[in-house]
Amino acid sequence: MHKSVIIIGAGMAGLTTAAYLSRAGLKVDVYEQHTLPGGYISSFVREGFTFPAGPTSITSNGIVFPILKELGLAEKREFLHVGHQMSWGGHDVPLRNARQARDELSKWFPGQREALQRYFRWVEIGGGGFRQLVESGMMFGQGILPKVLNLLVKHPLMPWASWVARGQTNRSLHQRYFGDPDLRQMFDELAYPIMAAQNTLGMWISYFDDTWTPAGGMQAFANTLVRFVREYGGEVHLGAPVERIRVEKGRAIGITLRDGTRLDTDWVISAADLRHTCLELIGCQHLPPGLIAKLEAAPPSEPVFAVFLGLRGSPELERAFQRFHEPHVIFTCADGATIQIAWLSKDDPSVAPPGKQALFVGRLDRYPDWEPLKADEAAYYARKATVADELIARAEEFLPGLRAHIEVQDAASPLTYERYTSNWQGATTGWNWNPALAPRFNFAKDLPLKNFYPVGHYTFNPGGVPTAMITAWYIAREILKQRTA
């Protein structure tokens, strides 16, 4: 009889785990509360425009593409390279490599020329080593020592770059390098508000040459994995929320769906929000006090407020869009606020009707500003409309006349993301990226529950699609070892 696995959540962690285990011959069932697979990596359609429900792009980090290749899916889903640029006022600086970014920024900040030289020397040296690490397959834990030795031969200054980053955050690092407060603030706002300096190197490499979007939209990526799971006999059940993970004598034995259906299994894997998984699905009575305290103290990553715009074409809009040297823009507004603007249809016209354009405008937000509105629907929708209007006004600083071309408009608040993804407080990438706040887990001690495994970007920091998929890879291997033991 085939061993069975139940996976909670059809995000990228759940689907990746399901892909490996179904291919290996296990009976796999994935239960997803939403009516679409993909979790944050899903899309929605409005009047012919396809918009990403979550991130507008992903990185591979030496993880996503190797996993797709190992599964035989590399040729079944096309990915388009996505570039980035920094913009403010009337200035635009594409981010294509360390030296180019340094030289162009130096033109606009001549007093910071030497600081930019030193900073981007660190980025170039550290980024070169970082790139080799992710391309070497080290994330998969194989042949680590030879790969480290090879890294030191090819990038002998990598230890220096690591030393510079040691114990630093992006903000402390930028404080060290830059005296100009405007330039420093622009650099601070490039990604999450506070993150480890090592992650800043990863950010730059992602900006330069490791940002991608699936052709046809994010949903196409998730759908590819769903088809794969089903081809190997697995099933993905949509609109099927899980109410409880059933535990007996320290062992996970199955689940109970919200409709009361009880299902037994050999292993339970949760790719859902770890806080929700532990405190609600498993229950505090089955958890060590230390884990409960850790989960209750750990803050999530910041949520976003997003506006999705379908635009009718015109010569005026075409002229305005010439400012996009790259499709993803980090824009500093006149008052110093930062927003993200993504021209979704620039390289993938399929996400908009012919002659029209799809645009994303977003910013990081604060969940506490929205939580009180849960009980007041009228106040919630009023605030949602106000914030959406504000973001469009800010985007018009970059694209004058934008508002006059809006044909389709939708918006998502932190409460929207929390409702559709079940991520606590609408978190974008698991736990907070601030190294002083992010939790660290040793699940053998923190959650000694037999036949149960968590996967996803809540199990290891920092979060994101690569983290979700690599944790799935490791857990799938662990279960397959147990099956053959």
N, C-alpha and C positions, 0 to 999 in steps of 0.2 A: 504494500500500500504506500502511495506517495505521502511523504511528510508534507504538512500544510503550514502555511504562514499567512497571518493576517497583518496587513500594513494599514496604519491609520494615517490618512493624508496623501493626496495625489499631487503634492508639489514635486519639485525636482529630486529631493531626497527620497521620497516614497517611490516615485516612478523609477528612479535609477536602481534602488534596491529590488523592486519588483522585476525589472528587466533582467538582472543577473540571476535571480532565484528562479524565475519562470523558465529561463533558458536552460538552467541546470536540472529542470524536471520536477521542481517542487510545485505543489498546488498553492497558487498565490491568489489572494483576494485583497484588493485595495479598496478601502472605504473612504470616500471623500464627501464632506458635508456640502460643498458647493456643487452647482450643476455643471461646472466646467473643471477639467483637470488643469494642473499647472501651478496652483497656489498663486504666489505673486507673479509667476511667469505665465500669465494668461492674458487674453485680449478680449475686447468687446467691440461690437460693430454698431455704428450709428449712421444710418442713411448712406451706406456705401463706404464710410470711412472706418478703418480698423485702427484702434488705439490700444496701447499697452496698458493693462490694468495696473501693473507695477513698474518695474524699471524699464527704461527705454533701450537698454543695452545690457550686455553681460561681458565679463572677461573670461578667458580660458584658464589663465594661471597655470598652464601646463597640466591641467586636470580635465576640463570639459572635453576638449577635442580628443585627447588620448582615450578617455572613456568611451566616447562615441565610436572611435576607431576600433577599440577592443570589442565592442558590441556589434560591429559590422554596420554601423549607422552613419559613418562619416560621409558616405556618398549619397545618403538619402535626405540630407537636410543641408541646404546652402546657407552659409553665413556671410554677411556683408561686413566689411571692415568699416568702422565708424571713427571719424576724427573728432578732435575737440579744439575749441579756441577760447581764449579769455577776451572779454570785451568790456569796455567801459567808455562812457561818453561817446566820442566818435572814433575810438581806437579799437582795433581788432588784432589780436596776436594768435595765429594758429599755433598749436602745440604739436610739433612734428618730431622734434628730437631736442636733446638738451642744449646743443650749441645754437640751433636756430632760435629756440625760445629765449635763451640768454641774450642773443644779439638783438632780437627785436624788442624785448622788454627794456634793454639798455637804451634804446633810442628814446623811449618815453620817460625813463627814469635815469637820466645821465648821472645824477648824484649817487646812484646805487650801482653803478657799473661794476666797481670792484667787488661789491657784495654779491651781485648776481654772478660774477665770474667764479667766486669761491663756492657759492651755493650750488650752481649747476655743475661744477667740477665734482662735488660730492654726489650729485644726482647721476652724473655720467659714470663715475667709477662704481658706485653702489648699484646703480641700475643695471650695468653690464653684468655684474655678478649675480644680481637677482634674476635677470633674464636667463642666464645659464642654469641657475638652480631650477627654475620652473620648467625649462625645456629639457632638463636631464632626466626627468621622471622621478626625482627625489621624493616628491610628495607621496609616491606609492611605496616608499620604504624599502626599496631594493637597491643593493650595491651602494650604500651611502658613503662608506669610507673612500672608495675609489673616486666617487663623484666629488667629494669634498677636496681630495688631493688635486684632482684635475682642475677644479675651480681655482685653487690657490696658485696653480701654475699659470693659468690663463689670466687670472685677475689678482695679481699679487697684492694690490692695494685694497682688496675687499675687506680684510681685517680692519684697516683704517676707517673705511666707510662705516663698518659695523660699530666701531668704537665711537665715532661721531654721533651715531644714532642712539647709543646705549643710554637708557634711562631718560631719553628725551621724548617729548610729544611734538607734534607738528608745530604747535604754538611756541613752545620753548625754543625749538630749533629756529623758527623764523624770527623770534625775538633776538636770538644770538646773532643772526646774519644781517638783518635789515633794520636800518635806522628810520627809513621813511614809513610813517604809520599807514599811509594809504596802500603802499605796496605790500606791507606786512599783512594788512587786513585782507587784501585780495588773495594772498597765498593761504591765509588761515581758512578762508571760506571755500577752498577748492573741493573739499570733500566733507567728511564729517567734522563737527566743530572741534573735537579733541580726539586724536588717535595717536598711536605709537609712531615714532619717527620711522621705524622700519616699514610701517604700512604706508608712509609717505613715499618711500621709494617705489613700493608696489603701485601706488597711485600714478606716479609719473610714467612708469612703464606701461600701465594700462592706457594712459592718455596718448602716449606716443605710438604704440603699435599693438595693443592687445585689448581693444574694445570691439565688440561685434554685435550684430543684430540678426536674428533669423529672417531670411527672406519670407515674406508673407505675414510677418508679425510674430510676436512671442508665442501666441497660441499654437502656431505651427510646430514649434519646438516640442512643446508638451504633447501635442497630438502624435508626433512621431514615436515617442516613447510608449504612449498608450497603445498604438497599433502593434508595436513590437511585443509588448506584454501579452496582448490578446493572441497574436500569432503563435506564441508558445504555450497557449492554454490557460494563461492567467486571466483574471477579470478585474476591471476597474469599475466599481459601483459608484455612480455619481448621485448627488442628492441623498446620501446615506450617512447622516451624522452618527458618530459613536457616542454613546452615553456613558459607558463604563468599561474599564479593563478589569476583567474578573480575575481575582487572586485567591488562591487557596494554598495554605501552608508555605508561604514565601515563594510561590510559583505562579506565573501568569498562565492561565488555562484557556483564555478566550476573551470575547468581548460581548457586550450587550449594546445593540443599536438603540437609537432613540425611540423607535417604534416598538421596543420590547423584545425583538428577536435576539435570542442567545445563540452564539456561535462558538464552538470549541476549535482549538488549533494547537499545533505543537509549539509555535513561537508567535509572539506578538511583537511587532515593531511599530513604534510611533514616530512618524515624521512631522507631528504637529508641534505647536508651541510647547516647549518643555515645561513651562509653568502650568499651562492648562493640562498637559499630560499627567504631571505628577499630582498637583493639588486637587484636580477635579476628576480626571479619568481613573487614576489609581486610588487616590484618597490618602489623606494624611495618616490614617491608621496603619498604612503599610509602608510608611516612609521613615527613615531615620531623622531625628530632630535636626541634625546638622544640615541635611539637605533642604528641609523646609525653611530653615533660617537663611540659607544661601539663596534660595529662590525668591524669598520675600524681600531680600535686601538688594538684589541685582536689578538695576534699571535697564529697560530695553533701549535699543537704538532709536534714534529720533524718527518720528513719522513724517509724512509729507502731506502737503496740500497740492493737488494737481488740477490743472485746467486742460481740457482736451478740446481742440478747435479744428473744425473742418472749414476750409477757406475756399471761396470761389476765386478763380483766377482773374487776373487783369494785368495790363501793362504796368500799372502802378505797383501792384504786389510783386511782380517779377523784378522790377527795379529795386524794391526794398529788400528782396531776398538775395540780392547780389552781395549783401553784407555777410552772408553765410559763406565763409571760406571753408568751414567744416560744419557738419550737421548738428553737432552738440556744442552749445555755447554756455559758458559760465559768465553771466552778465552782472556787473556791478552797477546798480542804479545810481541816480544822482544823489540820493540821500545815504548812500553807502550800503544799502541792503543788497543781498545777492539772490538772484533767481537762476533757474536752469531753463534754457529754451532748446528744444529739440525739433528740428525739421525732419519729421518722421518719413516723409515721402521723398526726400532728396535723392537717396540712393535706392529706394524701394518704392517705385511709383504704384505698386500693386495695392498699397494701403490707402489709396485715395482714388476717387473716380477720375477719369481722364480730364485733364485740364484743371484739376483742383489739388489742394495741398492739405496735408495733415500736420498739425503742430501740437506740441506739448509744452506747457509752461508750468513750472513747479517750484516749490521751495520747501526746505525743512520747516517743520511746525512744532508746536508745543501741545501735547495731549491734554495737559491740565486746563488749557484754555477752552477745550471742547467738551470735556467730561461733564460739566454741569448742565450742558445743553441736551443730554440724553433724555431728560424728563420734560423738555419743553420743545416740542417739534417745531412750532412756529418760530421760536427764537433761533433754533438750529438752522432752519432753512434760510432765515434772514441773514444770519452771519455767513453762511456758506455762499450766498449770493454776493455779499459785500466783499468777502475775501477774493472770490473769483474775479469780480470787477476790478479790485485793486491789482491783482496779478496781470490782468490784461492791460491795465494802464501802465504798469511797469514794463511789460513787454513792448509797448508802443514806444518806449524810449529807444529801443533797439530797432523796431520795425514801425516807423510812422505810418499811420493810416490802417493799422491792422484791424481795428474794430469794425471798420466799414466793410470788411471782406468776410466776416463771420457768417457762415451758413449753418453750421452745427456747433453746439457748445454743450459740454458736460463738465462736471467737476467731481472730485473725490476728496473728502476730508479725512483726517485721522480716524474718525468714527466709521467712515465708509470702509476703510481698509480693515479696521478691526472686525467689522461685521462680516465681510466677505472672506477674509483670510483666517479669522480666529487668532491672529497674532496679537498678543497682549499689547494694548495701547496702540495698535496699528503699526507696530515696529517694522522697519524696512528690512533689516538684516540681522535678526537675532538680537543679542545683547548689545549694550552700549559699547562703542569702540574706544572709549576712554580707558586706558590700561589700568587706571586706579580704581575703576568701578566694575570692570568686566569680571565675571566669575570664572573660575577654573574648576573643572570637574574631573574626578577619578571615579567613574561609575562603578567599578568593582567595590569601592568603599561607600560611595555616596548613595548608590541605588542597587543594593545586592538582591535584586529580584530575579529569580531564575526564569529562563525562557522569555525574557523581555529585553529589548534593546531600543534605546532612542537613537535616532539619526537626524541629521539636518544641521542648520547653522545655529541652533541653540545648544549644540553639544560641544562646539569648539569655536573659539574666537580667532580672527574676526569672521563675521558671517558673510553670506552671499551665495550665489549659485555654485561656485567652485567648492566652497566648504560643504554645502549640502550634498554635492555629488561625491566628494571624496570620502565623507563619513559613511555614505551608503555603500561605497566600494569596499571599505574595511569591514563593515558589519555583514555584508553579503558573504564575504570570504570566511568570516568567523562562523556563520551558520552552516556554510557548506562543509567546513571542517568537522563540525559537530555531527552533521548528517552521516559522514563517512567514518566517524570514530567508532 
